[in-house]
Amino acid sequence: MSVLTIRSHRRYAMRLPVEVERDGGSNTSGLLIELSQQGARISNLRDADYVAGEQVWIQTADDTALEGTVRWAHDGLAGVRLNRSLHLPELRDLLEANRREVESVELQYGT
Protein backbone atom coordinates (compact mmCIF):
# COMPACT_ATOMS: atom_id res chain seq x y z
CA MET A 1 0.00 0.00 0.00
CA SER A 2 1.35 3.40 -0.92
CA VAL A 3 0.49 6.75 0.52
CA LEU A 4 0.00 9.74 -1.73
CA THR A 5 0.84 13.12 -0.25
CA ILE A 6 -0.63 16.13 -1.97
CA ARG A 7 1.14 19.38 -1.21
CA SER A 8 -0.45 22.75 -1.78
CA HIS A 9 2.72 24.44 -3.04
CA ARG A 10 5.68 23.23 -5.04
CA ARG A 11 8.88 22.87 -3.00
CA TYR A 12 12.33 23.75 -4.27
CA ALA A 13 15.59 22.19 -3.13
CA MET A 14 18.04 24.82 -1.94
CA ARG A 15 21.52 25.10 -0.47
CA LEU A 16 21.60 28.70 0.72
CA PRO A 17 23.37 29.85 3.91
CA VAL A 18 21.09 31.91 6.16
CA GLU A 19 20.98 33.49 9.60
CA VAL A 20 17.98 32.64 11.76
CA GLU A 21 17.12 35.30 14.32
CA ARG A 22 14.87 34.58 17.25
CA ASP A 23 12.37 36.96 18.74
CA GLY A 24 14.79 37.47 21.65
CA GLY A 25 17.55 38.64 19.30
CA SER A 26 19.92 35.65 19.25
CA ASN A 27 21.19 34.55 15.82
CA THR A 28 22.04 31.08 14.56
CA SER A 29 23.56 30.27 11.20
CA GLY A 30 21.86 27.56 9.17
CA LEU A 31 21.32 26.25 5.68
CA LEU A 32 18.05 26.80 3.81
CA ILE A 33 17.48 23.41 2.18
CA GLU A 34 13.88 23.64 1.00
CA LEU A 35 11.63 26.55 0.06
CA SER A 36 8.03 26.98 -1.07
CA GLN A 37 5.73 29.99 -1.30
CA GLN A 38 4.53 29.37 2.25
CA GLY A 39 7.38 27.69 4.08
CA ALA A 40 11.02 26.76 4.49
CA ARG A 41 13.10 23.94 5.91
CA ILE A 42 16.41 24.85 7.55
CA SER A 43 19.22 22.49 8.53
CA ASN A 44 22.58 22.83 10.33
CA LEU A 45 21.04 24.68 13.27
CA ARG A 46 23.48 22.91 15.61
CA ASP A 47 22.58 23.22 19.28
CA ALA A 48 19.84 25.84 18.85
CA ASP A 49 16.67 24.60 20.53
CA TYR A 50 13.69 25.93 18.62
CA VAL A 51 10.15 25.20 19.72
CA ALA A 52 6.92 25.12 17.75
CA GLY A 53 5.18 28.49 17.75
CA GLU A 54 8.39 30.53 18.11
CA GLN A 55 8.70 33.58 15.84
CA VAL A 56 11.87 33.74 13.71
CA TRP A 57 13.35 35.82 10.90
CA ILE A 58 15.34 34.11 8.15
CA GLN A 59 18.02 36.44 6.74
CA THR A 60 19.83 35.64 3.48
CA ALA A 61 23.18 37.02 2.35
CA ASP A 62 21.45 39.45 -0.05
CA ASP A 63 19.47 40.95 2.88
CA THR A 64 16.18 39.23 2.13
CA ALA A 65 14.32 38.77 5.40
CA LEU A 66 11.54 36.22 5.76
CA GLU A 67 9.39 36.28 8.90
CA GLY A 68 7.85 33.02 10.02
CA THR A 69 6.71 30.70 12.76
CA VAL A 70 8.50 27.49 13.68
CA ARG A 71 6.15 24.56 13.01
CA TRP A 72 8.51 21.77 14.11
CA ALA A 73 12.15 21.39 15.11
CA HIS A 74 14.44 18.48 15.95
CA ASP A 75 18.01 17.26 15.40
CA GLY A 76 19.27 20.58 13.97
CA LEU A 77 16.35 20.88 11.52
CA ALA A 78 13.39 23.24 11.61
CA GLY A 79 10.28 23.73 9.52
CA VAL A 80 9.11 27.33 9.28
CA ARG A 81 5.76 28.52 7.97
CA LEU A 82 6.14 31.98 6.50
CA ASN A 83 3.86 34.63 7.98
CA ARG A 84 3.39 36.09 4.49
CA SER A 85 3.34 33.96 1.36
CA LEU A 86 6.07 34.72 -1.16
CA HIS A 87 4.99 36.22 -4.47
CA LEU A 88 6.39 34.40 -7.49
CA PRO A 89 8.97 37.15 -8.29
CA GLU A 90 10.27 36.97 -4.69
CA LEU A 91 10.51 33.19 -4.92
CA ARG A 92 12.31 33.48 -8.26
CA ASP A 93 14.83 35.96 -6.76
CA LEU A 94 15.61 33.55 -3.90
CA LEU A 95 16.05 30.67 -6.34
CA GLU A 96 18.45 32.81 -8.40
CA ALA A 97 20.41 33.74 -5.26
CA ASN A 98 20.68 30.02 -4.49
CA ARG A 99 21.98 29.28 -8.01
CA ARG A 100 24.62 32.00 -7.70
CA GLU A 101 25.71 30.63 -4.30
CA VAL A 102 25.96 27.06 -5.60
CA GLU A 103 27.90 28.18 -8.68
CA SER A 104 30.39 30.16 -6.59
CA VAL A 105 31.03 27.16 -4.33
CA GLU A 106 31.48 24.85 -7.32
CA LEU A 107 33.96 27.29 -8.90
CA GLN A 108 36.03 27.28 -5.70
CA TYR A 109 36.49 23.53 -5.93
CA GLY A 110 36.77 23.25 -9.70
CA THR A 111 33.70 21.13 -10.25
C-alpha positions, 0 to 999 in steps of 0.5 A: 500500500502506498500513501500519496501526499498532496502538497499545496505548493511546489517545493524547491531544493536549496543550499543557501546559507542563512541566519535565523534570528529569534524573537529574543535577538539571538542569531544562529547560522543555518542552511536553507534546504527547501523553500516553497511559497509558504514555508522553508526547511532549515538544517545545520542549526546545531545546538539551537533549541527551537520550539513550535510556535516561536517567531523567527526571521530568516536572513539571506546574504542578499538581505532578504528577510523572511518572517515566520513561525517554527512549526517543528524542530528536531536534530538541527532541523526546523520547519518554518511557515512563513507569515506572508506567502512569497509572491512568485517574483520573490521566490524566483529571486531567492532561487536565483540567489541560491543558483549564484551561491551554488555556482560560486562554491562549485567554482572554488572547488573546480567542479 
